[in-house]
Amino acid sequence: MRALRYLALAGLVATAGTATAAPVTYKLDPGHTMVLFSWNHFGFSNPSANLGNVDGTLVYDEKDPTKATVEATLPLTGLDTFVPKLDEHLKSADFLDAAKYPTVTFKSTKVTAAGKGKLKVAGDLTVHGVTKPVTLDVTLNKVGPHPMMKVQTVGFDATTTIKRSDFGVGAYVPNVSDEIKIHITTEAHDASAK
């Protein structure tokens, strides 16, 4: 009987140990990540674009999300406004100057809880060679095994608003809005999975 109790206790201890999630390093999935940004054009329309081809990592601990970190690089070759001439113009020296500054980067500096499934992720955003602090309002969509890939996956949505003139990209302000609204949706997969 005593041996049975020890066996049950050992089982509980083992289960408790596995229930404590350790931080997992995830690789951002460029096929399921969109960084959408929009602006106002002379008051007539609100065009949008996507910055695709993300490369980055996310370290996430389900038990303590405030320990999360994220780093992402977005090549301007992935910029898509769905209008090729506008893509060229935004990549020109008038705006992003992709020849000189070929990437946009984000690196988190602090994560704080903001309610159930909500986080505030502060970090450094670099655009056009200028680095400024920004805060993302983040919603955890889901964490768990991906049903098709059979790998641990996490998904988030995030929003923020920046002023492009803060990054030295102020052409045509105020006719073309200084304020840029950003919406990010992403999936990331366990980087250790084969």
Secondary structure, 3 states (H helix, E strand, C coil): CHHHHHHHHHHHHHHHHHHCCCCEEEEECHHHCEEEEECCECCCECCEEEECCCEEEEEECCCCHHHCEEEEEEEHHHEECCCHHHHHHHHCCCCCCCCCCCEEEEEEEEEEECCCCEEEEEEEEEECCEEEEEEEEEEEEEEEECCCCCCEEEEEEEEEEEEHHHHCCCCCCCCECCEEEEEEEEEEEECCCC
